[in-house]
Amino acid sequence: MTSRYDVAVVGGGVGGLLTATRLAAAGRHVVVLERNADLGGKLSTRTRDGFTFDTGPSLLTLPALLDEVFQQAGTSLADEVQLHRLDPSFRYFWPDATTVTFRDQPIATAEALEAFSPGAGAQYLAFLGHARNIWNISERTFFAGDMASPWSLLRRLRSPRDFTQIDALRTLNARGKKMFDDPRLQQWLGRYATYSGSDPSRTPATLACIAAVEADFGSWYVRGGLGALRDAIVRVAQRAGVEIRTQSEVTALEATRRRVTGVRLAGESITAPVVVVNADAEHLYRDLLPDAKRLHAVQQTERSTSGVAVLVGVEGRTPLIEHHNVWFSRDYAREFNDISANRVPSDPTIYGCVSSVTDASQAPAGCENWFLLINTPSDDTINARDVGPWMLEQLAAVGPDLRDRARFAEVIGPRDLAERYRSPGGAIYGTSSNGRRAAFRRPAMRGPRRGLFLVGGATHPGGGLPLVTLSSRIVTQLILRSHRQR
Ligand SMILES: Cc1cc2nc3c(=O)[nH]c(=O)nc-3n(C[C@H](O)[C@H](O)[C@H](O)COP(=O)(O)OP(=O)(O)OC[C@H]3O[C@@H](n4cnc5c(N)ncnc54)[C@H](O)[C@@H]3O)c2cc1C
């Protein structure tokens, strides 16, 4: 059997669905093919015994980017989901029992920091000025188009000053030391490297802009959990006319020497002059369109970190926690050295999301839905079933002891991520941002044949919901420019 479309999208992750929506809104006949029974890719949920957990993203930043796609499809994000701007945004804990709470307004955060560490309030505000500038420049340069070569970026710079101001030659750690006297706040800034699964001692200081984005544009939650966002993305795609097929694994791309012609599924071929691959680039060049040169290039880039997550249904209420919490390790350098050496960190930083703090629908009355996450190497041989219980012990040593109050605990590890989403090693964010050239070494959005495009965390500009949404914007522009409708 053969069906015909203008565009076939391989993978129903956020990047695939948003690109499909944009293209359908521009009049293209689009099909999305997803191998799993569920859509959304890593944006996923688990429900059990009245508890709901977001097993992927739990924090939404820059919702305006998603709103742009929804507007293109004739609706708005606010019409489709109930957005909630979190205040406080995060609570941070250190092993010496000190803690500080970040607020939704920079001034309120600066006051909290001043009480936490004298002098830090002013340092934080000075830092935000610097980080905002990076964001403003990056938005109109790095994020404004593809990265076919360093020239594509250079062309978008207004002057050499733009380049110096994005702070790409310094590491995030070095920037932290320059801006903050207190080592705890240097560690806090380094955490933003993990938003792209990277190491703060190797990530360009450009990533400091994420802290400004959070401070200025907010940390957001979607009522009902981020699964409600996934459902809205699917709904809007379908309303825009996208045809969506689940349990439809693409086994190969069909192509001539010059151009793609479609995709193959078990027992079926789909003809399309444009194929957008939302699956990982390593899977693409190894399995779908074998290409030794490109596969080698992808394998030379460093993968982002993976993680071990524990979902805990907890009885009772835990004092002092917020919706988003971080328990920092004693020594960040050691933690990332462990990860580089392909070991699960012996003293990990633990992220804890308890969305029932904000949204009672996420846990039974009087209970809490704990999602715990540590960074690990992207290595699908890690035995997450052993690491999970150990994480609860580690947390008990520096924060709340959930073990006696746990109704159940489920573990998700790198192998689960690798198998469910075909992300090599269970990498959460595609390729990492480690090193000055990382941004230029991500697999290109334009594939090696005419009509082949990549979208999502494994290509430009990287992983995380906001960047994947930007990826869908950039790739759609490339497609519409090069494949005008006749
Ligand atoms: C534990 C965890 C926590 C996270 N936390 C956050 C957070 O708080 N905030 C944030 O912004 N981001 C977060 N992220 C990152 C975010 O989820 C991802 O960057 C984003 O969802 C990736 O989207 P994507 O479009 O790149 O594709 P993916 O989600 O990787 O989807 C790709 C899809 O392609 C499908 N596929 C692969 N091969 C084939 C094939 N051959 N045929 C058909 N289908 C195929 C896969 O099944 C999958 O559904 C987190 C991720 C994880 C795992």
The ligand as a MOL file (V3000), in Angstrom:
LIG
                    3D

  0  0  0     0  0            999 V3000
M  V30 BEGIN CTAB
M  V30 COUNTS 53 58 0 0 0
M  V30 BEGIN ATOM
M  V30 1 C 13.6270 13.1830 32.5890 0
M  V30 2 C 13.5280 14.3650 31.6680 0
M  V30 3 C 13.3690 15.6320 32.2000 0
M  V30 4 C 13.2620 16.7430 31.3590 0
M  V30 5 N 13.0060 17.9790 31.9050 0
M  V30 6 C 12.7690 19.0210 31.0950 0
M  V30 7 C 12.2610 20.2390 31.6290 0
M  V30 8 O 11.9790 20.3500 32.8360 0
M  V30 9 N 12.0500 21.2800 30.7740 0
M  V30 10 C 12.2880 21.1630 29.4290 0
M  V30 11 O 12.0630 22.1340 28.6910 0
M  V30 12 N 12.7430 20.0130 28.8860 0
M  V30 13 C 12.9770 18.9370 29.6830 0
M  V30 14 N 13.3420 17.7350 29.1470 0
M  V30 15 C 13.7510 17.6740 27.7200 0
M  V30 16 C 12.5910 17.5950 26.7650 0
M  V30 17 O 11.6830 16.6160 27.1690 0
M  V30 18 C 13.0990 17.2330 25.3910 0
M  V30 19 O 14.1640 18.0830 24.9940 0
M  V30 20 C 12.0230 17.3000 24.3180 0
M  V30 21 O 10.8020 16.7760 24.7670 0
M  V30 22 C 12.5400 16.5220 23.1210 0
M  V30 23 O 11.6420 16.6350 22.0630 0
M  V30 24 P 12.0600 16.1490 20.6250 0
M  V30 25 O 11.1110 16.7400 19.6660 0
M  V30 26 O 13.5030 16.3710 20.3740 0
M  V30 27 O 11.8280 14.5760 20.5420 0
M  V30 28 P 11.6490 13.3100 21.4510 0
M  V30 29 O 10.8790 13.5850 22.6620 0
M  V30 30 O 12.9720 12.6130 21.5780 0
M  V30 31 O 10.7210 12.4530 20.4690 0
M  V30 32 C 11.1940 11.7650 19.3340 0
M  V30 33 C 10.0840 10.8050 18.9450 0
M  V30 34 O 10.4870 10.0680 17.7970 0
M  V30 35 C 9.9870 8.7410 17.9280 0
M  V30 36 N 10.7420 7.8640 17.0320 0
M  V30 37 C 12.0570 7.5790 17.0870 0
M  V30 38 N 12.3930 6.7500 16.0760 0
M  V30 39 C 11.2710 6.5280 15.3540 0
M  V30 40 C 10.9750 5.7600 14.1810 0
M  V30 41 N 11.9200 5.0550 13.5520 0
M  V30 42 N 9.6960 5.7560 13.7230 0
M  V30 43 C 8.7190 6.4520 14.3430 0
M  V30 44 N 8.9470 7.1810 15.4620 0
M  V30 45 C 10.2050 7.2270 15.9520 0
M  V30 46 C 10.2140 8.4440 19.4080 0
M  V30 47 O 9.4310 7.3600 19.8510 0
M  V30 48 C 9.7910 9.7680 20.0320 0
M  V30 49 O 8.4150 9.8000 20.3480 0
M  V30 50 C 13.3950 16.5920 29.9600 0
M  V30 51 C 13.5220 15.3100 29.4130 0
M  V30 52 C 13.5760 14.2000 30.2630 0
M  V30 53 C 13.6770 12.8220 29.6620 0
M  V30 END ATOM
M  V30 BEGIN BOND
M  V30 1 1 1 2
M  V30 2 1 2 3
M  V30 3 2 2 52
M  V30 4 2 3 4
M  V30 5 1 4 5
M  V30 6 1 4 50
M  V30 7 2 5 6
M  V30 8 1 6 7
M  V30 9 1 6 13
M  V30 10 2 7 8
M  V30 11 1 7 9
M  V30 12 1 9 10
M  V30 13 2 10 11
M  V30 14 1 10 12
M  V30 15 2 12 13
M  V30 16 1 13 14
M  V30 17 1 14 15
M  V30 18 1 14 50
M  V30 19 1 15 16
M  V30 20 1 16 17
M  V30 21 1 16 18
M  V30 22 1 18 19
M  V30 23 1 18 20
M  V30 24 1 20 21
M  V30 25 1 20 22
M  V30 26 1 22 23
M  V30 27 1 23 24
M  V30 28 2 24 25
M  V30 29 1 24 26
M  V30 30 1 24 27
M  V30 31 1 27 28
M  V30 32 2 28 29
M  V30 33 1 28 30
M  V30 34 1 28 31
M  V30 35 1 31 32
M  V30 36 1 32 33
M  V30 37 1 33 34
M  V30 38 1 33 48
M  V30 39 1 34 35
M  V30 40 1 35 36
M  V30 41 1 35 46
M  V30 42 1 36 37
M  V30 43 1 36 45
M  V30 44 2 37 38
M  V30 45 1 38 39
M  V30 46 1 39 40
M  V30 47 2 39 45
M  V30 48 1 40 41
M  V30 49 2 40 42
M  V30 50 1 42 43
M  V30 51 2 43 44
M  V30 52 1 44 45
M  V30 53 1 46 47
M  V30 54 1 46 48
M  V30 55 1 48 49
M  V30 56 2 50 51
M  V30 57 1 51 52
M  V30 58 1 52 53
M  V30 END BOND
M  V30 END CTAB
M  END
